[in-house]
Amino acid sequence: RESSWAGGGIISPLYPWRYDDSISKLAQWSQAHYPAITRMLIDTGGPDPEYLKSGLLILEPTDTDRATAWSRRFDQPLHLIDLEGTAQCEPGLDTEATEAVWLPEVAQIRNPRLTKSLYHAIKQKITIHEQTEATELLIEQGRVRGVKTPTGILEADRVIICAGAWSSNLLSDIVTPPAIEPVLGQMIIFRHQPGAITRIVLHNDRYIIPRKDGRVLVGSTLEYRGFDKHTTEQAKQELKAFALAHFPGLGEAEIEHHWAGLRPGSPSGIPYIGPIPEIGGLYLNAGHFRNGVVLGPASTRLMADIVLDRTPILDTEPYAIDAKR
């Protein structure tokens, strides 16, 4: 129940035009494949991840020229709208924003349901060692031979480290670890009326996400305090104030839950996807920062292409461990 469970589930980077093109390419591949992935997971009998194309409404961006250039480059529908257009897009929104960006194709997914459904699907085909910490990599003559755990050794001639914010820990004793650090995000969720809010709203780097059942997620903080995952009353009140400023009707709704997760922060948010150069058979797939859900399918497919020596879906160079970020 870390960042994969804790995130908001927006299937798009926030302000996507502000990221390197390598992020947009991964995101675009994932976005194209999420509907089929969702159908496949439902067909296996797992929980419905509730893929929902609700669109993303971004209030008062300061760089609309970059936004429109990005939309043309990646063929992404994007509309610049005024105050009247914003009111039509999300009638319940209280805002004086005279300019907004509307991305109608952006979808969302419910992270807890997605992870449960993925677990249900993969456990039918592979062995999962739950609650089993990999404490050490086993290296012989420059190649990985497996991992050591408290319950014994798991032998393997290929090992992929995909441990989120903890990924550098396993590498620190054998190579200079890549720059991956924990970045805390706190969120709250309201129990509200279904249909009262229909669009994802983003303003000043914080967002409001309406779910099908009426629940409304609000996030997120960005805190650098190591692996401390405690929530704070200050963050809760700040997120509540942000939500009520945009949707006053939420003042009558109950805050159902307040939680936090640790993102795997990396320079520029570009994930590390590829082999560890110094150790044969050892790979890394981590450092997705705020975009784990949207980049997950593409980075997993790219990692599989690399490990299996297939033609990759994208140029692998931007994601290499030693690539400049």
C-alpha positions in Angstrom: 0.0 0.0 0.0 2.6 2.6 -1.1 2.4 5.1 -3.9 0.8 2.7 -6.3 -2.1 2.5 -3.9 -2.0 6.0 -2.5 -2.0 8.1 -5.7 -4.9 9.9 -7.3 -5.0 7.9 -10.5 -5.0 10.6 -13.1 -3.9 9.0 -16.3 -1.9 12.0 -17.4 1.1 14.0 -16.1 0.0 17.2 -14.4 0.7 20.0 -16.8 2.0 17.5 -19.3 3.7 20.1 -21.6 6.1 21.0 -18.8 7.8 17.6 -18.9 10.5 16.2 -21.2 9.1 14.6 -24.3 10.4 11.2 -23.0 7.6 11.4 -20.4 4.9 12.3 -22.9 5.9 9.4 -25.1 5.6 6.9 -22.3 2.3 8.5 -21.2 0.8 8.5 -24.7 1.5 4.7 -25.1 -0.1 4.0 -21.7 -3.1 6.2 -22.4 -3.7 4.3 -25.6 -3.6 0.9 -23.9 -5.4 1.5 -20.6 -8.9 0.7 -22.0 -7.7 -2.7 -23.2 -5.8 -3.3 -19.9 -8.9 -2.5 -17.9 -11.1 -4.8 -19.9 -8.5 -7.6 -19.6 -8.4 -7.2 -15.8 -12.2 -7.3 -15.5 -12.3 -10.4 -17.7 -10.0 -12.2 -15.3 -12.5 -11.7 -12.5 -10.8 -9.0 -10.5 -12.4 -5.7 -9.2 -13.3 -3.2 -11.9 -10.6 -0.5 -11.8 -13.2 2.1 -12.9 -11.4 3.6 -15.8 -13.3 6.8 -16.5 -12.6 9.5 -19.1 -13.5 12.6 -17.1 -11.2 15.1 -18.7 -8.8 17.4 -17.0 -9.5 21.1 -16.5 -6.4 23.2 -15.7 -7.1 26.6 -14.2 -4.9 29.7 -14.8 -1.9 28.1 -16.5 0.8 30.6 -17.1 2.3 29.0 -20.2 -0.5 28.3 -22.7 1.8 28.8 -25.6 3.8 25.8 -24.5 0.6 23.9 -23.9 -0.7 24.4 -27.4 2.7 23.6 -28.9 2.8 20.3 -26.9 -0.7 19.4 -28.0 0.2 19.8 -31.7 3.4 17.9 -31.3 1.7 14.9 -29.7 -1.7 15.3 -31.4 -3.5 15.7 -28.1 -6.9 17.5 -28.0 -6.5 20.7 -26.0 -8.8 23.7 -25.8 -8.1 27.2 -24.3 -11.3 28.3 -22.6 -12.5 31.5 -20.8 -14.5 32.0 -17.6 -17.8 31.2 -19.4 -16.3 28.0 -21.0 -15.0 26.9 -17.6 -18.5 27.3 -16.1 -20.0 25.2 -18.9 -17.3 22.5 -18.5 -17.8 22.2 -14.7 -20.9 24.0 -13.5 -20.3 23.5 -9.8 -16.9 25.1 -9.9 -16.4 28.4 -8.1 -13.6 30.2 -9.9 -12.7 33.6 -11.3 -10.2 32.1 -13.7 -10.3 34.0 -17.0 -8.3 31.3 -18.8 -8.1 27.6 -18.5 -6.8 24.6 -20.4 -9.3 21.8 -21.1 -7.9 18.3 -22.0 -11.1 16.3 -22.8 -9.4 12.9 -23.4 -7.7 12.6 -20.0 -9.0 9.6 -18.0 -8.7 8.4 -14.4 -8.5 5.1 -12.6 -9.0 4.0 -9.0 -5.6 3.0 -7.8 -6.6 0.6 -5.0 -9.0 -1.2 -7.4 -6.3 -1.3 -10.1 -3.7 -2.8 -7.8 -6.2 -5.4 -6.4 -7.2 -6.3 -10.0 -3.6 -6.6 -11.1 -2.8 -8.8 -8.1 -5.8 -11.0 -8.9 -4.7 -11.4 -12.5 -1.0 -12.1 -12.0 -1.3 -14.5 -9.1 -2.9 -16.9 -11.4 0.2 -17.2 -13.5 3.2 -16.5 -11.2 4.4 -17.0 -7.6 4.2 -13.9 -5.4 6.3 -13.9 -2.2 4.2 -11.5 -0.1 5.7 -9.5 2.8 9.1 -10.8 1.8 11.9 -8.3 1.9 14.8 -8.6 -0.6 17.7 -7.8 1.8 20.6 -8.3 -0.5 21.5 -8.9 -4.2 23.6 -12.0 -4.9 26.4 -11.1 -7.3 29.0 -13.6 -8.7 31.7 -12.6 -11.2 29.9 -9.5 -12.2 26.4 -11.1 -12.7 23.4 -11.2 -10.6 22.4 -14.7 -9.3 19.4 -13.9 -7.2 18.3 -12.2 -4.0 18.6 -13.0 -0.4 15.4 -12.8 1.8 14.7 -13.4 5.5 13.2 -16.8 4.5 16.0 -17.9 2.1 17.5 -17.3 -1.3 15.6 -16.8 -4.5 17.8 -17.7 -7.4 17.5 -15.9 -10.7 19.7 -15.0 -13.6 17.7 -11.8 -14.2 16.5 -9.4 -11.5 14.4 -6.3 -12.0 14.4 -3.8 -9.1 11.1 -2.0 -9.1 10.8 -1.0 -5.4 9.6 2.6 -5.9 11.2 5.0 -3.4 13.2 2.1 -1.9 14.9 1.1 -5.1 18.2 2.6 -4.4 18.6 0.8 -1.1 19.4 -2.6 -2.7 22.0 -1.0 -5.1 23.9 1.2 -2.6 26.3 -1.6 -1.5 27.3 -2.6 -5.0 27.1 0.4 -7.3 26.6 4.1 -7.1 22.8 4.2 -6.8 20.7 6.4 -9.1 19.1 9.5 -7.8 15.8 8.2 -6.4 14.4 9.7 -3.2 11.1 9.5 -1.3 8.8 12.4 -1.8 5.7 12.4 0.5 2.3 13.2 -0.8 -0.8 13.6 1.5 -4.4 13.4 0.2 -7.9 13.5 1.6 -11.2 12.1 0.3 -14.7 13.4 0.7 -17.9 11.3 0.6 -20.1 13.4 -1.7 -23.0 13.0 -4.0 -22.5 11.1 -7.3 -22.4 13.4 -10.3 -22.0 16.6 -8.2 -18.5 17.1 -9.7 -17.6 15.5 -13.1 -14.2 16.9 -14.1 -10.8 16.6 -12.7 -9.7 20.1 -11.7 -6.1 21.2 -11.4 -5.0 24.5 -10.0 -1.6 25.7 -8.7 -0.3 22.1 -8.7 -3.2 20.7 -6.6 -6.1 18.7 -7.9 -9.7 17.5 -7.3 -10.7 14.1 -8.6 -14.4 13.0 -8.6 -15.1 9.3 -8.6 -18.1 7.5 -10.0 -19.6 6.8 -6.5 -19.4 10.5 -5.5 -16.2 10.3 -3.5 -13.9 13.2 -4.2 -10.1 13.0 -3.8 -8.1 16.1 -3.1 -4.3 16.3 -3.3 -1.5 16.5 -3.0 1.4 17.8 -0.9 5.0 17.6 -2.1 7.2 17.0 1.0 10.8 16.0 1.3 11.2 14.4 4.7 12.8 11.1 4.0 10.8 7.9 4.7 8.6 9.6 7.3 5.0 8.9 6.1 3.0 10.5 8.9 0.1 12.7 8.0 -0.3 16.1 9.5 -3.3 18.2 10.5 -1.9 21.2 8.7 -1.8 19.4 5.4 -5.4 18.1 5.9 -6.7 21.6 6.5 -4.8 23.0 3.6 -6.2 20.4 1.2 -9.7 20.9 2.7 -9.5 24.7 2.2 -8.3 24.2 -1.4 -11.3 21.9 -2.1 -13.9 24.2 -0.5 -12.5 27.2 -2.3 -13.3 25.5 -5.7 -16.4 23.5 -4.7 -18.1 25.1 -1.7 -20.6 22.3 -1.7 -18.0 20.0 -0.3 -18.3 21.9 3.0 -21.3 19.7 3.7 -19.4 16.5 2.9 -17.6 14.3 5.3 -13.8 13.8 5.0 -13.7 10.1 5.0 -10.0 9.5 5.0 -6.6 11.2 5.1 -3.5 9.3 4.0 0.0 9.6 2.6 2.3 7.8 0.2 5.9 8.0 -0.8 6.6 8.8 -4.4 9.9 7.7 -6.0 11.3 11.1 -6.9 13.9 11.4 -9.7 15.6 14.2 -11.6 13.1 15.8 -14.1 10.7 12.9 -13.3 12.2 10.8 -16.0 12.2 7.1 -14.8 15.1 4.8 -14.9 14.2 1.9 -17.2 17.0 -0.4 -18.3 20.0 -2.5 -17.3 22.5 -1.6 -14.5 25.6 -1.3 -16.6 28.0 -2.7 -14.0 26.1 -5.9 -13.2 25.0 -8.4 -15.8 21.3 -9.5 -15.6 20.4 -6.7 -13.2 17.7 -4.1 -14.3 16.0 -1.1 -12.8 12.5 0.2 -13.4 11.9 3.0 -10.9 11.9 6.8 -10.4 8.5 7.6 -11.9 7.9 10.3 -9.3 4.4 11.7 -9.7 3.5 9.7 -12.8 3.7 6.0 -11.8 0.1 5.2 -12.8 0.2 6.9 -16.2 3.7 5.7 -17.1 3.3 2.2 -15.6 2.0 0.2 -18.6 4.5 1.7 -21.0 7.5 1.4 -18.7 6.6 -2.2 -17.9 6.3 -3.0 -21.6 9.6 -1.2 -22.4 11.3 -3.1 -19.6 10.0 -6.4 -20.9 11.3 -5.5 -24.4 14.7 -4.8 -23.0 15.0 -7.9 -20.9 13.7 -10.1 -23.7 15.8 -8.4 -26.3 12.8 -7.4 -28.4 12.3 -4.4 -30.6 11.4 -1.7 -28.0 8.2 0.3 -28.2 10.2 3.5 -27.7 13.8 4.6 -27.9 15.4 3.4 -24.7 18.2 6.0 -24.4 16.3 8.7 -22.5 15.5 6.2 -19.7 19.0 4.5 -19.5 20.5 4.5 -16.0 23.4 6.6 -17.0 21.4 9.0 -19.3 21.7 12.7 -18.5 18.6 14.0 -16.7 
